[in-house]
Amino acid sequence: MKFRNFVNSRKFSWTIVGLGVIVSLAVFWFLPLKIPMHFNGSGAADDYSNRIQIFLFPFIQLIIMFLTGREKIQYCLTHSRIFLTDFQYNWMVSGLCFLYFW
């Protein structure tokens, strides 16, 4: 039961975000300057990006974690007519952030 409470807590979520940032920082220096991002039908790279984009997903995770911890956002989402569990609430906010940044 204690492990289940930890998995459903914000500490676990912040741990995942922290690991993402640490891995990105560790890998950044070993990446080439241009990274192939898209491949055509024959397998040749046709789109490249800078290695700084390795921080894109950890940055989005930080924004999601920050937004889900804000009191005004929690109040609006938890005082609606449909009551959500913490798990459902986190998935909903993550989905909204994903749609916003997409």
N, C-alpha and C positions, 0 to 999 in steps of 0.2 A: 504494500500500500504506500510505503514511503517513496519508492521509486516512481510510482504512478503520480504521486503529488509533485515530485520534482519535474517529471516530463511535462506536466500540465502547468508549470509555473513559468513566470517571466525570466527566472534565472536560467532555465534551460534554453529559452529562446535567445537570451543575450549571450549564452555560451556558444551557440551555433553561429551567431553573428560575429563574435570575437574570433572563432576559429576560421571563418571565411576571410576576415581581414588579415589574420596572421598568415594564412596560406598564401593569400595574394601578395603580401609583402615579401614572403620568402621566395616565391616563384618569380616575381617581377624581374629580378636582376639576371635571371637565367634565360629569359625569353628573347627571341630576336626582335629587332626593331619593327619589322613588318610581319604580321601574323595573318595567314590566309583565313578568311571568314566564310567564304562561300565557294562552292565548287560547281562547275557546269556538268552536263550529262556525261562528258568523256572523262571526268575526274580531274580536270585542270582547274587550278584556282583562278577565279575571275573577280574576286573582291578581297581587298586587304584592309587591315586596320592597324592602328598603333597599339603598342603593348600596354599603354595606359588604360585601355578598355578592360583589362583584367579586373579593375576595381569597380566595374559597373554593377555587378550583382551584389557585392558586399555593400555598396553605397545604397542600392535599392532596399536591401535588408535593413540597413540603419534607419532609413526613412520610415519604413513600415513599423519598425519597433518603436520609433519615436512617436509616430502618430497613434499607435494603439495604446500608448501610455498617457496620452493627453486626457485630462479630466473632462473637458468639454466634449470631445469626441466620444469618450466612453459614456458620458451622460446622455448624449443624443441617441446613441445606439442601444443603450441598455434601458432607456425609459420609453422605448417605442411600444406599440401595442403588442408586438410579438417579442416575447422574452427569449433571449438567446443564452446558451451556456457560454462559458469562457472559450471553449474550443470553437464553437460556431462563430462567435464574435471575432476571434482572431482570423479565421478563414475568410470571413466576410470582408474585413478590413484589408487583408492581404489581396483578395481578389479585386477590390476597388482600387487599390494602389497599382496593381498590375494593369488594370484597364486604363487608369489615368496615364501611366508612363508608357503605355504601348502606343 
